[in-house]
Amino acid sequence: MTEAPFRFAGWFTLDVRMLATLLLFSAALATLVLALRYRNRRWDEYVVGFVAVFAVTFAVTLTVTNWIAVNPAIKVETVFAVP
């Protein structure tokens, strides 16, 4: 029988309060950056700017909180092979 060597599963925990806080912070920072930097632009530039700033801010804050926090927002508990 041929076994696939990459068949793994895992348990992870998700802190919804931390994720909600990070989402709110990222949205507020993206809105602030757009209000201060973007003047008299087309609507599509507002959307692209918001998504870009939001995504970068969310990724950075999620990484920093997972690195520093005792109870991070997303944590992989265990990884195990699937039979």
NORMO-V125213 format. One record per residue. N is the residue number from 0. RES is the residue in three letters. PSI is psi in whole degrees, 0 to 359 (999 if undefined). NEAR is the number of other C-alpha atoms within 12 Angstrom. Layout:
n=N res=RES psi=PSI near=NEAR
n=N res=RES psi=PSI near=NEAR
This chain:
n=0 res=MET psi=142 near=3
n=1 res=THR psi=122 near=4
n=2 res=GLU psi=135 near=10
n=3 res=ALA psi=122 near=10
n=4 res=PRO psi=354 near=10
n=5 res=PHE psi=23 near=11
n=6 res=ARG psi=95 near=12
n=7 res=PHE psi=156 near=14
n=8 res=ALA psi=173 near=14
n=9 res=GLY psi=166 near=14
n=10 res=TRP psi=137 near=14
n=11 res=PHE psi=154 near=15
n=12 res=THR psi=150 near=17
n=13 res=LEU psi=119 near=18
n=14 res=ASP psi=104 near=21
n=15 res=VAL psi=324 near=15
n=16 res=ARG psi=318 near=14
n=17 res=MET psi=317 near=24
n=18 res=LEU psi=320 near=25
n=19 res=ALA psi=320 near=17
n=20 res=THR psi=317 near=18
n=21 res=LEU psi=321 near=30
n=22 res=LEU psi=316 near=25
n=23 res=LEU psi=317 near=18
n=24 res=PHE psi=316 near=24
n=25 res=SER psi=319 near=27
n=26 res=ALA psi=319 near=24
n=27 res=ALA psi=318 near=19
n=28 res=LEU psi=320 near=26
n=29 res=ALA psi=320 near=28
n=30 res=THR psi=319 near=23
n=31 res=LEU psi=316 near=18
n=32 res=VAL psi=318 near=21
n=33 res=LEU psi=321 near=25
n=34 res=ALA psi=326 near=16
n=35 res=LEU psi=327 near=13
n=36 res=ARG psi=327 near=17
n=37 res=TYR psi=115 near=20
n=38 res=ARG psi=132 near=13
n=39 res=ASN psi=52 near=12
n=40 res=ARG psi=167 near=14
n=41 res=ARG psi=159 near=11
n=42 res=TRP psi=327 near=13
n=43 res=ASP psi=330 near=12
n=44 res=GLU psi=326 near=17
n=45 res=TYR psi=316 near=24
n=46 res=VAL psi=313 near=17
n=47 res=VAL psi=317 near=17
n=48 res=GLY psi=317 near=27
n=49 res=PHE psi=313 near=27
n=50 res=VAL psi=319 near=22
n=51 res=ALA psi=310 near=21
n=52 res=VAL psi=320 near=28
n=53 res=PHE psi=313 near=29
n=54 res=ALA psi=315 near=21
n=55 res=VAL psi=315 near=21
n=56 res=THR psi=317 near=26
n=57 res=PHE psi=316 near=30
n=58 res=ALA psi=317 near=22
n=59 res=VAL psi=314 near=18
n=60 res=THR psi=324 near=29
n=61 res=LEU psi=318 near=30
n=62 res=THR psi=316 near=19
n=63 res=VAL psi=317 near=17
n=64 res=THR psi=325 near=23
n=65 res=ASN psi=331 near=24
n=66 res=TRP psi=321 near=15
n=67 res=ILE psi=318 near=12
n=68 res=ALA psi=150 near=16
n=69 res=VAL psi=319 near=13
n=70 res=ASN psi=88 near=20
n=71 res=PRO psi=167 near=25
n=72 res=ALA psi=316 near=29
n=73 res=ILE psi=127 near=26
n=74 res=LYS psi=128 near=24
n=75 res=VAL psi=119 near=17
n=76 res=GLU psi=303 near=14
n=77 res=THR psi=153 near=12
n=78 res=VAL psi=131 near=14
n=79 res=PHE psi=157 near=15
n=80 res=ALA psi=143 near=14
n=81 res=VAL psi=126 near=12
n=82 res=PRO psi=999 near=10
